[in-house]
Amino acid sequence: MNTWFLTGASRGLGAHWAEAILDRGDNLAATARDAATLKPLTDRYGDRVLALKLDVTDRAAVDAAVDEVEQCFGGIDLLVNNAGHMLHGAVEEVSADQARAQMDVNYFGALWTTRAVLPGMRRRRHGRIMQVSSIGGLVAYPTLGIYQASKWALEAMSQSLAAEVAAYGIHVTLIEPIMFPTGLAAASPQSTPDPAYADAREALYAGAAGFLPGDPAATAQAILALADTPNPPLRVLFGTNGLDALRTEYAGRLAGLEEWDYISRLAQGNPVRQ
């Protein structure tokens, strides 16, 4: 029996994952900003659920929550950083407070929970950390720049972390959902639209037309399969058609770098070899 620590467990993908984890007999520490939303889990699954009110941006509260879970269940085997929101707005449109809040939740929140579980995982030389990123952690679309910046930060931190903790038997996986109707956008803060960026918003919707919405409930079996995989990947897409988008993205990046390689060489100069 494993013990999971799941943030953002009350809605969206997290709600499906919480039920799947408990249905298969594991223990779950489920967190949400409002612990009352987790009552259906505690009513149904009893003491295999530890329902915690948690604001992941509060580092002290995160540390306290992890301590409580370790005392209750004896350790944390799997951390799933799922809490987050999606700020929609052009870079110029979003307010300073909105931009900071986006990074605080999506990046720093995941960082604090990750750091909190690492001492126990290193001591036991065992653990899984699953970071819920986005296909927007690999590409950047117009009017989602601040949201995607938070995911790009999460991607870089997690890739470095994976190399740092591999020697301790800890695996890190970035989960990159593509398109799932979870109500995330509707539940997230939005900027005030500026007509100057109407074309950018249209470009976002046009780009999204290439993706088919997936079934949120189906992701539960996918995350359980990841948990059971002996050697999980660093990155995995949840959903289809993402590979085509990434092939186009990365081919374009390489082509651009090659086209401007003469500038790279100009910047290099002719250093004197020692």
Secondary structure, DSSP 8 states (H G I E B T S, - for coil): --EEEESS-SSHHHHHHHHHHHHTT-EEEEEESSGGGGHHHHHHHGGGEEEEE--TT-HHHHHHHHHHHHHHHS--SEEEE------BS-TTTS-HHHHHHHHIIIIIHHHHHHHHHHHHHHHHT-EEEEEE--GGGTS--TT-HHHHHHHHHHHHHHHHHHHHHGGGTEEEEEEEE----SSTTTTS-B----GGGHHHHHHHHHHHTTS----GGGHHHHHHHHHH-SS--SEEEESSSHHHHHHHHHHHHHHHHHHTHHHHHHHH------
